[in-house]
């Protein structure tokens, strides 16, 4: 974990702690990296509820209630799936903010339509949901680290936009 990610996690914590809110994560390609970054911050138990790693499509369906039709129509690495992942994560507990990540970290698994480095991230705060796609370069670790940073960055932006 690099200094940028540590700083972003601490900044997210400060924003959430100030507002008395909690975050939860639903991760695939990052393997729990967003949750790891968050829980590396002292005092994160005040603002972090839980993290769910759903690597397989079956896990996304059973743990996060992602619809099988969504997975079949759009694939796991899609806007529709990460949005459903955030909803499922919020329904699991008492957090108000969810971060979801699904992507192709590589080195294999990419296609012409969905190349290695394609990552979808979504953030949901109560009823507001935003999703963005990214195309990161680098090796598997670099793609994962960039995904973690963007997951945290987007959550901060959402919380600071006075929703």
Buried (B, 14 or more C-beta within 10 A) or exposed (E): EEEBBBBBBBBBBBBBBEEEBBBBBBBBBBBBBBBBBBBEBEEBEEBBBBBBBBBEBEBBBEBBBBBEEBBEEBBBBBBBBBBBBBBBBBEBEEBBBBBBBBBBBBEEBBEEEBEBBBBBBBBBBEEEBBBEBBEBEBEBEBBBBBBBBBBBBBBBEBBEEEE
